[in-house]
């Protein structure tokens, strides 16, 4: 089981935040936050709640009650042909609303076609 201080550091790194940014979000000093990551100070529940909101994870995950993040994906893992999921999301975010809607229609079409192919096999 991964300790909370390791989880909050990993989450911060995954989100490309500096300790100062997270500390500012929590309304504390950067040094106080660094003590949480170094396991020199216990993380108060109010800050655990704040971090869970910031990183879109549950407090159960942070405290080790739930072993996995619900709906978690490794954004830096290869998605297809060396492109990461993060790259895909960044590209999608650049689309205008009409093209986003078109992309969703196309994804629905592909998923439907794929499920039809599986049924034929």
Residue pairs with C-beta under 8 A, 6 or more apart in sequence:
1 64
1 67
2 10
2 64
3 39
3 64
4 43
4 48
4 62
4 63
4 64
5 36
5 37
5 38
5 39
5 43
7 61
7 62
8 36
8 37
8 43
8 51
8 62
9 37
11 51
11 55
11 57
12 19
12 22
12 37
14 75
14 76
15 54
15 55
19 30
19 33
19 34
19 37
20 30
22 33
22 51
22 54
23 29
23 30
23 32
23 33
25 50
25 54
26 33
26 47
26 50
26 51
28 47
32 41
35 41
36 42
36 43
36 47
43 51
45 59
48 59
48 62
48 63
49 59
51 62
52 58
52 59
52 61
52 62
57 69
57 70
57 72
58 66
58 69
58 70
60 66
61 68
61 69
61 70
73 85
74 85
75 84
75 85
75 86
75 89
76 84
76 85
76 86
77 84
77 85
78 84
79 85
79 87
79 88
92 100
92 103
95 103
